[in-house]
C-alpha cells in the first residue's frame, strides 16, 4: 500500500442520528462503530467503513467543544477533518517542526500514532496525520481494525475537494505537510490513486471540506452535511 493516503473523512453535525440515517440511505453504508473515547472531547460519533477507509460523523454532547465552535463558524453541519496515513513517525514529526506546524492533539498507542494539526497552520480544513502498525490497520475504525487489517469490502475514499481562501497556498502547505507535491493545477496527488483538489472559498469562514470522491454503490452525487459525495472509480479520477 502506497502512502501518504487518505484514510478517514470526518463530518460534524448537530443531530447525529439524522446524519447517520442520511449516510446509510445515501451511501449504502451500515453498522457503524461508536467510539466511547471521543467522549473525552465532548462528542458522540459513528464511524462507517467504506472499503478500508472510513467516514465518521461527530456531534457535540456538551457546550463549548471544538467541534461545536467549528459548527458555529461554518453555520451548520459541515465537513470537519481529513485524516491521512503516513509512513514514518520520526520523519513526520521533524517535517512538522521544520514547517512550524503546531500539533494540538498527540496520542500514541502500540498500533497507531495520531497527530491533529492546528487548523491555522494548514488552512482549508483540519488535518490529522496517523502512522500505523501494521500499515493499513486503523484503530479508529473499531476493534477489528486495531493492529490488524480484517477482510473488507471493495471501494473507498478516492479524494477530497477543499475550499480555501488561497487554494494554491493551501495546496502547497498540505503538500509540504504530507510530503506530496501538488501538481501545476493546484491538485495534490496522493499515491494509491487518490487526490485532493482545492477550490476558492469566498471567506475564511467558508473554508473546509466541501466534496468527497467515493467509490461507493451510488450512481449520483449525494449531499450530506453540506458535503457533496461524488461517485467515481479510481481509474476515472486518476485520468482527470
mmCIF file of the C-alpha atoms, coordinates in Angstrom:
data_MODEL
# 
_entry.id   MODEL 
# 
loop_
_atom_site.group_PDB 
_atom_site.id 
_atom_site.type_symbol 
_atom_site.label_atom_id 
_atom_site.label_alt_id 
_atom_site.label_comp_id 
_atom_site.label_asym_id 
_atom_site.label_entity_id 
_atom_site.label_seq_id 
_atom_site.pdbx_PDB_ins_code 
_atom_site.Cartn_x 
_atom_site.Cartn_y 
_atom_site.Cartn_z 
_atom_site.occupancy 
_atom_site.B_iso_or_equiv 
_atom_site.pdbx_formal_charge 
_atom_site.auth_seq_id 
_atom_site.auth_comp_id 
_atom_site.auth_asym_id 
_atom_site.auth_atom_id 
_atom_site.pdbx_PDB_model_num 
ATOM 1   C CA . UNK A 1 1   ? 0.000   0.000  0.000   1.00 0.00 ? 1   UNK A CA 1 
ATOM 2   C CA . UNK A 1 2   ? 1.382   3.372  -1.040  1.00 0.00 ? 2   UNK A CA 1 
ATOM 3   C CA . UNK A 1 3   ? 1.454   6.305  1.393   1.00 0.00 ? 3   UNK A CA 1 
ATOM 4   C CA . UNK A 1 4   ? 0.519   9.045  2.162   1.00 0.00 ? 4   UNK A CA 1 
ATOM 5   C CA . UNK A 1 5   ? -3.102  8.016  1.870   1.00 0.00 ? 5   UNK A CA 1 
ATOM 6   C CA . UNK A 1 6   ? -6.466  9.458  2.876   1.00 0.00 ? 6   UNK A CA 1 
ATOM 7   C CA . UNK A 1 7   ? -7.976  7.049  5.404   1.00 0.00 ? 7   UNK A CA 1 
ATOM 8   C CA . UNK A 1 8   ? -10.835 8.921  7.053   1.00 0.00 ? 8   UNK A CA 1 
ATOM 9   C CA . UNK A 1 9   ? -13.114 11.905 6.446   1.00 0.00 ? 9   UNK A CA 1 
ATOM 10  C CA . UNK A 1 10  ? -14.898 13.408 9.446   1.00 0.00 ? 10  UNK A CA 1 
ATOM 11  C CA . UNK A 1 11  ? -18.198 15.294 9.299   1.00 0.00 ? 11  UNK A CA 1 
ATOM 12  C CA . UNK A 1 12  ? -19.568 17.465 12.109  1.00 0.00 ? 12  UNK A CA 1 
ATOM 13  C CA . UNK A 1 13  ? -23.312 17.532 12.780  1.00 0.00 ? 13  UNK A CA 1 
ATOM 14  C CA . UNK A 1 14  ? -25.738 18.780 15.391  1.00 0.00 ? 14  UNK A CA 1 
ATOM 15  C CA . UNK A 1 15  ? -28.038 15.754 15.041  1.00 0.00 ? 15  UNK A CA 1 
ATOM 16  C CA . UNK A 1 16  ? -26.001 12.559 14.933  1.00 0.00 ? 16  UNK A CA 1 
ATOM 17  C CA . UNK A 1 17  ? -28.923 10.226 14.361  1.00 0.00 ? 17  UNK A CA 1 
ATOM 18  C CA . UNK A 1 18  ? -30.287 12.254 11.452  1.00 0.00 ? 18  UNK A CA 1 
ATOM 19  C CA . UNK A 1 19  ? -26.935 12.333 9.658   1.00 0.00 ? 19  UNK A CA 1 
ATOM 20  C CA . UNK A 1 20  ? -26.181 8.650  10.205  1.00 0.00 ? 20  UNK A CA 1 
ATOM 21  C CA . UNK A 1 21  ? -29.570 7.890  8.641   1.00 0.00 ? 21  UNK A CA 1 
ATOM 22  C CA . UNK A 1 22  ? -28.656 10.090 5.656   1.00 0.00 ? 22  UNK A CA 1 
ATOM 23  C CA . UNK A 1 23  ? -25.296 8.344  5.234   1.00 0.00 ? 23  UNK A CA 1 
ATOM 24  C CA . UNK A 1 24  ? -26.826 4.895  5.403   1.00 0.00 ? 24  UNK A CA 1 
ATOM 25  C CA . UNK A 1 25  ? -29.501 5.745  2.863   1.00 0.00 ? 25  UNK A CA 1 
ATOM 26  C CA . UNK A 1 26  ? -27.334 7.934  0.625   1.00 0.00 ? 26  UNK A CA 1 
ATOM 27  C CA . UNK A 1 27  ? -24.082 5.931  0.522   1.00 0.00 ? 27  UNK A CA 1 
ATOM 28  C CA . UNK A 1 28  ? -25.241 2.425  1.380   1.00 0.00 ? 28  UNK A CA 1 
ATOM 29  C CA . UNK A 1 29  ? -23.009 2.155  4.478   1.00 0.00 ? 29  UNK A CA 1 
ATOM 30  C CA . UNK A 1 30  ? -24.102 0.344  7.640   1.00 0.00 ? 30  UNK A CA 1 
ATOM 31  C CA . UNK A 1 31  ? -23.118 -0.978 11.070  1.00 0.00 ? 31  UNK A CA 1 
ATOM 32  C CA . UNK A 1 32  ? -21.126 1.988  12.406  1.00 0.00 ? 32  UNK A CA 1 
ATOM 33  C CA . UNK A 1 33  ? -18.518 1.714  15.126  1.00 0.00 ? 33  UNK A CA 1 
ATOM 34  C CA . UNK A 1 34  ? -19.258 4.068  18.016  1.00 0.00 ? 34  UNK A CA 1 
ATOM 35  C CA . UNK A 1 35  ? -16.146 5.065  19.922  1.00 0.00 ? 35  UNK A CA 1 
ATOM 36  C CA . UNK A 1 36  ? -16.764 5.914  23.562  1.00 0.00 ? 36  UNK A CA 1 
ATOM 37  C CA . UNK A 1 37  ? -13.303 7.504  23.649  1.00 0.00 ? 37  UNK A CA 1 
ATOM 38  C CA . UNK A 1 38  ? -14.496 10.605 21.790  1.00 0.00 ? 38  UNK A CA 1 
ATOM 39  C CA . UNK A 1 39  ? -16.495 11.467 24.904  1.00 0.00 ? 39  UNK A CA 1 
ATOM 40  C CA . UNK A 1 40  ? -13.201 12.973 26.134  1.00 0.00 ? 40  UNK A CA 1 
ATOM 41  C CA . UNK A 1 41  ? -13.767 15.732 23.552  1.00 0.00 ? 41  UNK A CA 1 
ATOM 42  C CA . UNK A 1 42  ? -17.449 16.170 24.472  1.00 0.00 ? 42  UNK A CA 1 
ATOM 43  C CA . UNK A 1 43  ? -18.584 14.240 21.400  1.00 0.00 ? 43  UNK A CA 1 
ATOM 44  C CA . UNK A 1 44  ? -20.562 11.231 20.270  1.00 0.00 ? 44  UNK A CA 1 
ATOM 45  C CA . UNK A 1 45  ? -19.705 9.615  16.956  1.00 0.00 ? 45  UNK A CA 1 
ATOM 46  C CA . UNK A 1 46  ? -20.392 6.976  14.344  1.00 0.00 ? 46  UNK A CA 1 
ATOM 47  C CA . UNK A 1 47  ? -17.676 5.552  12.071  1.00 0.00 ? 47  UNK A CA 1 
ATOM 48  C CA . UNK A 1 48  ? -18.577 3.761  8.834   1.00 0.00 ? 48  UNK A CA 1 
ATOM 49  C CA . UNK A 1 49  ? -16.184 1.598  6.833   1.00 0.00 ? 49  UNK A CA 1 
ATOM 50  C CA . UNK A 1 50  ? -16.010 2.163  3.091   1.00 0.00 ? 50  UNK A CA 1 
ATOM 51  C CA . UNK A 1 51  ? -13.542 -0.399 1.804   1.00 0.00 ? 51  UNK A CA 1 
ATOM 52  C CA . UNK A 1 52  ? -10.507 0.084  4.028   1.00 0.00 ? 52  UNK A CA 1 
ATOM 53  C CA . UNK A 1 53  ? -11.259 3.782  4.529   1.00 0.00 ? 53  UNK A CA 1 
ATOM 54  C CA . UNK A 1 54  ? -13.757 5.445  6.826   1.00 0.00 ? 54  UNK A CA 1 
ATOM 55  C CA . UNK A 1 55  ? -16.408 8.142  7.128   1.00 0.00 ? 55  UNK A CA 1 
ATOM 56  C CA . UNK A 1 56  ? -17.014 9.462  10.630  1.00 0.00 ? 56  UNK A CA 1 
ATOM 57  C CA . UNK A 1 57  ? -19.703 11.759 11.988  1.00 0.00 ? 57  UNK A CA 1 
ATOM 58  C CA . UNK A 1 58  ? -19.075 13.604 15.252  1.00 0.00 ? 58  UNK A CA 1 
ATOM 59  C CA . UNK A 1 59  ? -21.689 15.513 17.217  1.00 0.00 ? 59  UNK A CA 1 
ATOM 60  C CA . UNK A 1 60  ? -21.242 17.674 20.347  1.00 0.00 ? 60  UNK A CA 1 
ATOM 61  C CA . UNK A 1 61  ? -22.787 16.356 23.557  1.00 0.00 ? 61  UNK A CA 1 
ATOM 62  C CA . UNK A 1 62  ? -21.951 19.387 25.704  1.00 0.00 ? 62  UNK A CA 1 
ATOM 63  C CA . UNK A 1 63  ? -21.409 23.124 25.212  1.00 0.00 ? 63  UNK A CA 1 
ATOM 64  C CA . UNK A 1 64  ? -18.094 24.694 24.219  1.00 0.00 ? 64  UNK A CA 1 
ATOM 65  C CA . UNK A 1 65  ? -16.450 21.882 22.274  1.00 0.00 ? 65  UNK A CA 1 
ATOM 66  C CA . UNK A 1 66  ? -14.030 22.386 19.399  1.00 0.00 ? 66  UNK A CA 1 
ATOM 67  C CA . UNK A 1 67  ? -16.478 20.682 17.043  1.00 0.00 ? 67  UNK A CA 1 
ATOM 68  C CA . UNK A 1 68  ? -19.336 22.838 18.315  1.00 0.00 ? 68  UNK A CA 1 
ATOM 69  C CA . UNK A 1 69  ? -17.353 26.015 17.737  1.00 0.00 ? 69  UNK A CA 1 
ATOM 70  C CA . UNK A 1 70  ? -16.473 24.790 14.253  1.00 0.00 ? 70  UNK A CA 1 
ATOM 71  C CA . UNK A 1 71  ? -20.161 24.192 13.517  1.00 0.00 ? 71  UNK A CA 1 
ATOM 72  C CA . UNK A 1 72  ? -20.917 27.730 14.688  1.00 0.00 ? 72  UNK A CA 1 
ATOM 73  C CA . UNK A 1 73  ? -18.223 29.213 12.438  1.00 0.00 ? 73  UNK A CA 1 
ATOM 74  C CA . UNK A 1 74  ? -19.410 27.238 9.418   1.00 0.00 ? 74  UNK A CA 1 
ATOM 75  C CA . UNK A 1 75  ? -23.065 27.991 10.105  1.00 0.00 ? 75  UNK A CA 1 
ATOM 76  C CA . UNK A 1 76  ? -24.240 24.381 10.370  1.00 0.00 ? 76  UNK A CA 1 
ATOM 77  C CA . UNK A 1 77  ? -23.388 20.778 9.569   1.00 0.00 ? 77  UNK A CA 1 
ATOM 78  C CA . UNK A 1 78  ? -20.188 20.519 7.544   1.00 0.00 ? 78  UNK A CA 1 
ATOM 79  C CA . UNK A 1 79  ? -17.025 18.671 6.679   1.00 0.00 ? 79  UNK A CA 1 
ATOM 80  C CA . UNK A 1 80  ? -14.684 18.738 9.677   1.00 0.00 ? 80  UNK A CA 1 
ATOM 81  C CA . UNK A 1 81  ? -11.417 16.820 9.343   1.00 0.00 ? 81  UNK A CA 1 
ATOM 82  C CA . UNK A 1 82  ? -9.281  14.838 6.891   1.00 0.00 ? 82  UNK A CA 1 
ATOM 83  C CA . UNK A 1 83  ? -7.154  12.055 8.374   1.00 0.00 ? 83  UNK A CA 1 
ATOM 84  C CA . UNK A 1 84  ? -4.151  10.716 6.455   1.00 0.00 ? 84  UNK A CA 1 
ATOM 85  C CA . UNK A 1 85  ? -1.985  7.652  6.990   1.00 0.00 ? 85  UNK A CA 1 
ATOM 86  C CA . UNK A 1 86  ? 1.758   8.247  6.688   1.00 0.00 ? 86  UNK A CA 1 
ATOM 87  C CA . UNK A 1 87  ? 4.831   6.030  6.827   1.00 0.00 ? 87  UNK A CA 1 
ATOM 88  C CA . UNK A 1 88  ? 7.342   7.363  9.317   1.00 0.00 ? 88  UNK A CA 1 
ATOM 89  C CA . UNK A 1 89  ? 6.628   8.939  12.703  1.00 0.00 ? 89  UNK A CA 1 
ATOM 90  C CA . UNK A 1 90  ? 10.090  10.447 13.190  1.00 0.00 ? 90  UNK A CA 1 
ATOM 91  C CA . UNK A 1 91  ? 10.204  11.965 9.714   1.00 0.00 ? 91  UNK A CA 1 
ATOM 92  C CA . UNK A 1 92  ? 6.640   13.265 10.075  1.00 0.00 ? 92  UNK A CA 1 
ATOM 93  C CA . UNK A 1 93  ? 7.360   14.977 13.390  1.00 0.00 ? 93  UNK A CA 1 
ATOM 94  C CA . UNK A 1 94  ? 10.553  16.518 12.026  1.00 0.00 ? 94  UNK A CA 1 
ATOM 95  C CA . UNK A 1 95  ? 8.747   17.794 8.950   1.00 0.00 ? 95  UNK A CA 1 
ATOM 96  C CA . UNK A 1 96  ? 6.060   19.428 11.105  1.00 0.00 ? 96  UNK A CA 1 
ATOM 97  C CA . UNK A 1 97  ? 8.724   21.038 13.306  1.00 0.00 ? 97  UNK A CA 1 
ATOM 98  C CA . UNK A 1 98  ? 10.607  22.357 10.274  1.00 0.00 ? 98  UNK A CA 1 
ATOM 99  C CA . UNK A 1 99  ? 7.380   23.803 8.862   1.00 0.00 ? 99  UNK A CA 1 
ATOM 100 C CA . UNK A 1 100 ? 6.343   25.375 12.163  1.00 0.00 ? 100 UNK A CA 1 
ATOM 101 C CA . UNK A 1 101 ? 3.092   23.397 12.233  1.00 0.00 ? 101 UNK A CA 1 
ATOM 102 C CA . UNK A 1 102 ? 1.660   23.038 15.715  1.00 0.00 ? 102 UNK A CA 1 
ATOM 103 C CA . UNK A 1 103 ? 0.274   19.721 16.961  1.00 0.00 ? 103 UNK A CA 1 
ATOM 104 C CA . UNK A 1 104 ? -2.828  20.274 19.087  1.00 0.00 ? 104 UNK A CA 1 
ATOM 105 C CA . UNK A 1 105 ? -3.524  16.607 19.879  1.00 0.00 ? 105 UNK A CA 1 
ATOM 106 C CA . UNK A 1 106 ? -0.813  13.972 20.160  1.00 0.00 ? 106 UNK A CA 1 
ATOM 107 C CA . UNK A 1 107 ? -1.652  10.433 21.222  1.00 0.00 ? 107 UNK A CA 1 
ATOM 108 C CA . UNK A 1 108 ? 0.203   7.150  20.815  1.00 0.00 ? 108 UNK A CA 1 
ATOM 109 C CA . UNK A 1 109 ? -0.784  3.500  21.096  1.00 0.00 ? 109 UNK A CA 1 
ATOM 110 C CA . UNK A 1 110 ? 1.157   0.377  20.219  1.00 0.00 ? 110 UNK A CA 1 
ATOM 111 C CA . UNK A 1 111 ? -0.574  0.287  16.826  1.00 0.00 ? 111 UNK A CA 1 
ATOM 112 C CA . UNK A 1 112 ? -1.030  3.968  15.940  1.00 0.00 ? 112 UNK A CA 1 
ATOM 113 C CA . UNK A 1 113 ? 0.265   7.497  16.457  1.00 0.00 ? 113 UNK A CA 1 
ATOM 114 C CA . UNK A 1 114 ? -2.328  10.241 15.931  1.00 0.00 ? 114 UNK A CA 1 
ATOM 115 C CA . UNK A 1 115 ? -1.394  13.897 15.418  1.00 0.00 ? 115 UNK A CA 1 
ATOM 116 C CA . UNK A 1 116 ? -4.049  16.595 14.967  1.00 0.00 ? 116 UNK A CA 1 
ATOM 117 C CA . UNK A 1 117 ? -2.664  19.788 13.466  1.00 0.00 ? 117 UNK A CA 1 
ATOM 118 C CA . UNK A 1 118 ? -3.560  23.373 14.301  1.00 0.00 ? 118 UNK A CA 1 
ATOM 119 C CA . UNK A 1 119 ? -6.010  24.482 11.582  1.00 0.00 ? 119 UNK A CA 1 
ATOM 120 C CA . UNK A 1 120 ? -4.404  27.928 11.310  1.00 0.00 ? 120 UNK A CA 1 
ATOM 121 C CA . UNK A 1 121 ? -1.127  26.233 10.348  1.00 0.00 ? 121 UNK A CA 1 
ATOM 122 C CA . UNK A 1 122 ? -2.643  24.268 7.458   1.00 0.00 ? 122 UNK A CA 1 
ATOM 123 C CA . UNK A 1 123 ? -5.721  26.326 6.427   1.00 0.00 ? 123 UNK A CA 1 
ATOM 124 C CA . UNK A 1 124 ? -8.508  24.866 4.335   1.00 0.00 ? 124 UNK A CA 1 
ATOM 125 C CA . UNK A 1 125 ? -9.613  22.206 6.837   1.00 0.00 ? 125 UNK A CA 1 
ATOM 126 C CA . UNK A 1 126 ? -8.432  20.392 9.942   1.00 0.00 ? 126 UNK A CA 1 
ATOM 127 C CA . UNK A 1 127 ? -5.774  17.788 9.146   1.00 0.00 ? 127 UNK A CA 1 
ATOM 128 C CA . UNK A 1 128 ? -4.754  14.746 11.177  1.00 0.00 ? 128 UNK A CA 1 
ATOM 129 C CA . UNK A 1 129 ? -1.726  12.545 10.475  1.00 0.00 ? 129 UNK A CA 1 
ATOM 130 C CA . UNK A 1 130 ? -1.536  8.920  11.588  1.00 0.00 ? 130 UNK A CA 1 
ATOM 131 C CA . UNK A 1 131 ? 1.270   6.361  11.489  1.00 0.00 ? 131 UNK A CA 1 
ATOM 132 C CA . UNK A 1 132 ? 0.008   2.799  11.861  1.00 0.00 ? 132 UNK A CA 1 
ATOM 133 C CA . UNK A 1 133 ? 1.452   -0.582 12.873  1.00 0.00 ? 133 UNK A CA 1 
ATOM 134 C CA . UNK A 1 134 ? 0.945   -2.597 10.777  1.00 0.00 ? 134 UNK A CA 1 
ATOM 135 C CA . UNK A 1 135 ? 0.463   -0.365 7.759   1.00 0.00 ? 135 UNK A CA 1 
ATOM 136 C CA . UNK A 1 136 ? -3.165  -0.455 6.718   1.00 0.00 ? 136 UNK A CA 1 
ATOM 137 C CA . UNK A 1 137 ? -4.580  -1.047 10.190  1.00 0.00 ? 137 UNK A CA 1 
ATOM 138 C CA . UNK A 1 138 ? -6.786  1.700  11.608  1.00 0.00 ? 138 UNK A CA 1 
ATOM 139 C CA . UNK A 1 139 ? -7.701  1.751  15.313  1.00 0.00 ? 139 UNK A CA 1 
ATOM 140 C CA . UNK A 1 140 ? -10.297 4.483  14.773  1.00 0.00 ? 140 UNK A CA 1 
ATOM 141 C CA . UNK A 1 141 ? -12.365 2.073  12.641  1.00 0.00 ? 141 UNK A CA 1 
ATOM 142 C CA . UNK A 1 142 ? -13.095 -0.207 15.605  1.00 0.00 ? 142 UNK A CA 1 
ATOM 143 C CA . UNK A 1 143 ? -11.726 -3.293 17.356  1.00 0.00 ? 143 UNK A CA 1 
ATOM 144 C CA . UNK A 1 144 ? -11.438 -5.364 14.162  1.00 0.00 ? 144 UNK A CA 1 
ATOM 145 C CA . UNK A 1 145 ? -9.085  -2.728 12.707  1.00 0.00 ? 145 UNK A CA 1 
ATOM 146 C CA . UNK A 1 146 ? -6.962  -2.270 15.847  1.00 0.00 ? 146 UNK A CA 1 
ATOM 147 C CA . UNK A 1 147 ? -3.484  -3.523 14.988  1.00 0.00 ? 147 UNK A CA 1 
ATOM 148 C CA . UNK A 1 148 ? -4.990  -5.622 12.203  1.00 0.00 ? 148 UNK A CA 1 
ATOM 149 C CA . UNK A 1 149 ? -6.384  -5.494 8.666   1.00 0.00 ? 149 UNK A CA 1 
ATOM 150 C CA . UNK A 1 150 ? -9.596  -7.529 8.532   1.00 0.00 ? 150 UNK A CA 1 
ATOM 151 C CA . UNK A 1 151 ? -11.414 -8.736 5.454   1.00 0.00 ? 151 UNK A CA 1 
ATOM 152 C CA . UNK A 1 152 ? -13.358 -5.817 3.994   1.00 0.00 ? 152 UNK A CA 1 
ATOM 153 C CA . UNK A 1 153 ? -15.474 -4.816 1.029   1.00 0.00 ? 153 UNK A CA 1 
ATOM 154 C CA . UNK A 1 154 ? -14.143 -3.084 -2.069  1.00 0.00 ? 154 UNK A CA 1 
ATOM 155 C CA . UNK A 1 155 ? -14.500 0.661  -2.626  1.00 0.00 ? 155 UNK A CA 1 
ATOM 156 C CA . UNK A 1 156 ? -13.322 3.546  -0.531  1.00 0.00 ? 156 UNK A CA 1 
ATOM 157 C CA . UNK A 1 157 ? -12.457 7.211  -0.357  1.00 0.00 ? 157 UNK A CA 1 
ATOM 158 C CA . UNK A 1 158 ? -10.842 8.416  -3.585  1.00 0.00 ? 158 UNK A CA 1 
ATOM 159 C CA . UNK A 1 159 ? -10.283 12.095 -2.932  1.00 0.00 ? 159 UNK A CA 1 
ATOM 160 C CA . UNK A 1 160 ? -11.320 15.407 -1.421  1.00 0.00 ? 160 UNK A CA 1 
ATOM 161 C CA . UNK A 1 161 ? -12.395 18.839 -2.544  1.00 0.00 ? 161 UNK A CA 1 
ATOM 162 C CA . UNK A 1 162 ? -11.278 21.523 -0.092  1.00 0.00 ? 162 UNK A CA 1 
ATOM 163 C CA . UNK A 1 163 ? -12.372 25.152 -0.223  1.00 0.00 ? 163 UNK A CA 1 
ATOM 164 C CA . UNK A 1 164 ? -9.680  27.662 0.764   1.00 0.00 ? 164 UNK A CA 1 
ATOM 165 C CA . UNK A 1 165 ? -9.275  31.428 0.537   1.00 0.00 ? 165 UNK A CA 1 
ATOM 166 C CA . UNK A 1 166 ? -5.935  30.873 -1.229  1.00 0.00 ? 166 UNK A CA 1 
ATOM 167 C CA . UNK A 1 167 ? -6.199  27.460 -2.932  1.00 0.00 ? 167 UNK A CA 1 
ATOM 168 C CA . UNK A 1 168 ? -2.647  27.476 -4.333  1.00 0.00 ? 168 UNK A CA 1 
ATOM 169 C CA . UNK A 1 169 ? -1.061  28.337 -0.992  1.00 0.00 ? 169 UNK A CA 1 
ATOM 170 C CA . UNK A 1 170 ? -3.171  25.754 0.808   1.00 0.00 ? 170 UNK A CA 1 
ATOM 171 C CA . UNK A 1 171 ? -2.271  23.084 -1.742  1.00 0.00 ? 171 UNK A CA 1 
ATOM 172 C CA . UNK A 1 172 ? 1.404   23.902 -1.244  1.00 0.00 ? 172 UNK A CA 1 
ATOM 173 C CA . UNK A 1 173 ? 1.053   23.788 2.539   1.00 0.00 ? 173 UNK A CA 1 
ATOM 174 C CA . UNK A 1 174 ? -0.781  20.464 2.562   1.00 0.00 ? 174 UNK A CA 1 
ATOM 175 C CA . UNK A 1 175 ? 1.766   19.081 0.134   1.00 0.00 ? 175 UNK A CA 1 
ATOM 176 C CA . UNK A 1 176 ? 4.606   20.057 2.454   1.00 0.00 ? 176 UNK A CA 1 
ATOM 177 C CA . UNK A 1 177 ? 2.814   18.569 5.469   1.00 0.00 ? 177 UNK A CA 1 
ATOM 178 C CA . UNK A 1 178 ? 2.064   15.297 3.687   1.00 0.00 ? 178 UNK A CA 1 
ATOM 179 C CA . UNK A 1 179 ? 5.365   15.158 1.785   1.00 0.00 ? 179 UNK A CA 1 
ATOM 180 C CA . UNK A 1 180 ? 3.460   15.067 -1.508  1.00 0.00 ? 180 UNK A CA 1 
ATOM 181 C CA . UNK A 1 181 ? 3.999   17.523 -4.358  1.00 0.00 ? 181 UNK A CA 1 
ATOM 182 C CA . UNK A 1 182 ? 0.985   19.439 -5.708  1.00 0.00 ? 182 UNK A CA 1 
ATOM 183 C CA . UNK A 1 183 ? 0.535   19.461 -9.459  1.00 0.00 ? 183 UNK A CA 1 
ATOM 184 C CA . UNK A 1 184 ? 0.527   22.556 -11.673 1.00 0.00 ? 184 UNK A CA 1 
ATOM 185 C CA . UNK A 1 185 ? -3.255  22.979 -11.347 1.00 0.00 ? 185 UNK A CA 1 
ATOM 186 C CA . UNK A 1 186 ? -3.136  23.023 -7.558  1.00 0.00 ? 186 UNK A CA 1 
ATOM 187 C CA . UNK A 1 187 ? -4.125  19.377 -7.252  1.00 0.00 ? 187 UNK A CA 1 
ATOM 188 C CA . UNK A 1 188 ? -2.396  17.340 -4.592  1.00 0.00 ? 188 UNK A CA 1 
ATOM 189 C CA . UNK A 1 189 ? -1.835  13.838 -5.933  1.00 0.00 ? 189 UNK A CA 1 
ATOM 190 C CA . UNK A 1 190 ? -1.510  11.154 -3.313  1.00 0.00 ? 190 UNK A CA 1 
ATOM 191 C CA . UNK A 1 191 ? -0.353  7.670  -4.061  1.00 0.00 ? 191 UNK A CA 1 
ATOM 192 C CA . UNK A 1 192 ? -2.881  4.840  -4.351  1.00 0.00 ? 192 UNK A CA 1 
ATOM 193 C CA . UNK A 1 193 ? -4.848  6.863  -6.911  1.00 0.00 ? 193 UNK A CA 1 
ATOM 194 C CA . UNK A 1 194 ? -6.205  9.474  -4.504  1.00 0.00 ? 194 UNK A CA 1 
ATOM 195 C CA . UNK A 1 195 ? -6.136  13.246 -4.928  1.00 0.00 ? 195 UNK A CA 1 
ATOM 196 C CA . UNK A 1 196 ? -7.078  16.462 -3.161  1.00 0.00 ? 196 UNK A CA 1 
ATOM 197 C CA . UNK A 1 197 ? -8.464  19.353 -5.199  1.00 0.00 ? 197 UNK A CA 1 
ATOM 198 C CA . UNK A 1 198 ? -8.575  22.903 -3.863  1.00 0.00 ? 198 UNK A CA 1 
ATOM 199 C CA . UNK A 1 199 ? -11.147 25.489 -4.877  1.00 0.00 ? 199 UNK A CA 1 
ATOM 200 C CA . UNK A 1 200 ? -11.691 29.138 -3.882  1.00 0.00 ? 200 UNK A CA 1 
ATOM 201 C CA . UNK A 1 201 ? -13.605 29.998 -0.705  1.00 0.00 ? 201 UNK A CA 1 
ATOM 202 C CA . UNK A 1 202 ? -15.266 33.411 -0.523  1.00 0.00 ? 202 UNK A CA 1 
ATOM 203 C CA . UNK A 1 203 ? -14.068 33.984 3.045   1.00 0.00 ? 203 UNK A CA 1 
ATOM 204 C CA . UNK A 1 204 ? -12.227 32.217 5.842   1.00 0.00 ? 204 UNK A CA 1 
ATOM 205 C CA . UNK A 1 205 ? -15.461 31.024 7.485   1.00 0.00 ? 205 UNK A CA 1 
ATOM 206 C CA . UNK A 1 206 ? -16.321 29.142 4.271   1.00 0.00 ? 206 UNK A CA 1 
ATOM 207 C CA . UNK A 1 207 ? -13.071 27.152 4.227   1.00 0.00 ? 207 UNK A CA 1 
ATOM 208 C CA . UNK A 1 208 ? -13.441 23.422 4.688   1.00 0.00 ? 208 UNK A CA 1 
ATOM 209 C CA . UNK A 1 209 ? -14.109 20.060 3.101   1.00 0.00 ? 209 UNK A CA 1 
ATOM 210 C CA . UNK A 1 210 ? -16.849 20.572 0.520   1.00 0.00 ? 210 UNK A CA 1 
ATOM 211 C CA . UNK A 1 211 ? -16.570 17.413 -1.578  1.00 0.00 ? 211 UNK A CA 1 
ATOM 212 C CA . UNK A 1 212 ? -15.538 13.778 -1.231  1.00 0.00 ? 212 UNK A CA 1 
ATOM 213 C CA . UNK A 1 213 ? -14.880 11.428 -4.145  1.00 0.00 ? 213 UNK A CA 1 
ATOM 214 C CA . UNK A 1 214 ? -16.076 7.952  -3.218  1.00 0.00 ? 214 UNK A CA 1 
ATOM 215 C CA . UNK A 1 215 ? -16.005 4.529  -4.804  1.00 0.00 ? 215 UNK A CA 1 
ATOM 216 C CA . UNK A 1 216 ? -19.383 3.534  -3.379  1.00 0.00 ? 216 UNK A CA 1 
ATOM 217 C CA . UNK A 1 217 ? -22.582 1.849  -4.604  1.00 0.00 ? 217 UNK A CA 1 
ATOM 218 C CA . UNK A 1 218 ? -24.241 5.099  -5.699  1.00 0.00 ? 218 UNK A CA 1 
ATOM 219 C CA . UNK A 1 219 ? -24.984 6.485  -9.151  1.00 0.00 ? 219 UNK A CA 1 
ATOM 220 C CA . UNK A 1 220 ? -25.483 10.199 -8.470  1.00 0.00 ? 220 UNK A CA 1 
ATOM 221 C CA . UNK A 1 221 ? -23.832 12.729 -6.126  1.00 0.00 ? 221 UNK A CA 1 
ATOM 222 C CA . UNK A 1 222 ? -25.342 12.956 -2.657  1.00 0.00 ? 222 UNK A CA 1 
ATOM 223 C CA . UNK A 1 223 ? -25.037 15.998 -0.381  1.00 0.00 ? 223 UNK A CA 1 
ATOM 224 C CA . UNK A 1 224 ? -24.760 15.274 3.347   1.00 0.00 ? 224 UNK A CA 1 
ATOM 225 C CA . UNK A 1 225 ? -23.619 17.815 5.962   1.00 0.00 ? 225 UNK A CA 1 
ATOM 226 C CA . UNK A 1 226 ? -23.176 20.328 3.127   1.00 0.00 ? 226 UNK A CA 1 
ATOM 227 C CA . UNK A 1 227 ? -20.531 17.996 1.629   1.00 0.00 ? 227 UNK A CA 1 
ATOM 228 C CA . UNK A 1 228 ? -21.037 16.606 -1.855  1.00 0.00 ? 228 UNK A CA 1 
ATOM 229 C CA . UNK A 1 229 ? -20.232 12.879 -2.086  1.00 0.00 ? 229 UNK A CA 1 
ATOM 230 C CA . UNK A 1 230 ? -19.320 12.224 -5.705  1.00 0.00 ? 230 UNK A CA 1 
ATOM 231 C CA . UNK A 1 231 ? -19.276 8.664  -7.091  1.00 0.00 ? 231 UNK A CA 1 
ATOM 232 C CA . UNK A 1 232 ? -16.117 7.904  -9.031  1.00 0.00 ? 232 UNK A CA 1 
ATOM 233 C CA . UNK A 1 233 ? -13.921 4.927  -9.777  1.00 0.00 ? 233 UNK A CA 1 
ATOM 234 C CA . UNK A 1 234 ? -10.213 5.240  -9.002  1.00 0.00 ? 234 UNK A CA 1 
ATOM 235 C CA . UNK A 1 235 ? -9.213  4.970  -12.651 1.00 0.00 ? 235 UNK A CA 1 
ATOM 236 C CA . UNK A 1 236 ? -11.662 7.735  -13.640 1.00 0.00 ? 236 UNK A CA 1 
ATOM 237 C CA . UNK A 1 237 ? -10.310 10.101 -11.017 1.00 0.00 ? 237 UNK A CA 1 
ATOM 238 C CA . UNK A 1 238 ? -6.683  9.458  -11.968 1.00 0.00 ? 238 UNK A CA 1 
ATOM 239 C CA . UNK A 1 239 ? -7.460  10.266 -15.599 1.00 0.00 ? 239 UNK A CA 1 
ATOM 240 C CA . UNK A 1 240 ? -8.873  13.723 -14.859 1.00 0.00 ? 240 UNK A CA 1 
# 
